[in-house]
Amino acid sequence: MDGGLGELLLAALGLYLVIEGSILALFPDGFQRMMAVVQQLPPSTLRAIGLAAAVSGVVIVWLVRG
């Protein structure tokens, strides 16, 4: 690839999969407990958490990419 946006997105996806896979492999019981807690949260709280995560991700990418 030419080092553009496509390569950055693939690298980010790969890093996400490494982190998520590691958490599931190393802490499967804790992950299941966390998901049980998440299921009890109201949709508005999940929406706020998702929005905060998305905004944080955009800010991080913006800071890194300049």
Summary of the structure (lengths in Angstrom):
residues: 66
radius of gyration: 15.3
end to end distance: 20.6
largest distance: 44.6
contacts: 121
relative contact order: 0.06
helix: 88%
strand: 0%
